[in-house]
């Protein structure tokens, strides 16, 4: 195949791809904020678990007096982390009430038995990411 013909075919392919391309659109600001809050909440849960596990699972390994001293040393940290976790949950709930579309989604997802507000937030953030991917793919 001559080079000129190859260039023309490539050029027409590029034109077609350009016409069919969809530009990436950033997520809505409220979804991005919900994503940040759920990530913050997940980090807090992880830190609480990391700090609490050695305190509760060390019965067989550490003497009772030492275990009690460790629990007292970490009590203030755990208390403040749990307060931060409650603040994150409250911020997610407040954010869900501020945006009408987000409120509708939360109501729809949490009407399923067993799905909490936290799970609903994760589902909404994840489906928003999936819909962004499918929106950018040409059908």
VENZI-V204798 format. One record per run of one state. SS is the DSSP state (2 for helix, 1 for strand, 0 for the rest). FROM is the first residue (numbers start at 1). TO is the last residue. Records with the same first field share a line. If there is no record, write none. Layout:
BEGIN
SS: FROM-TO / FROM-TO
END
This chain:
BEGIN
0: 1-2 / 21-28 / 57-63 / 99-99 / 111-116 / 137-139
2: 3-20 / 29-56 / 64-98 / 100-110 / 117-136
END
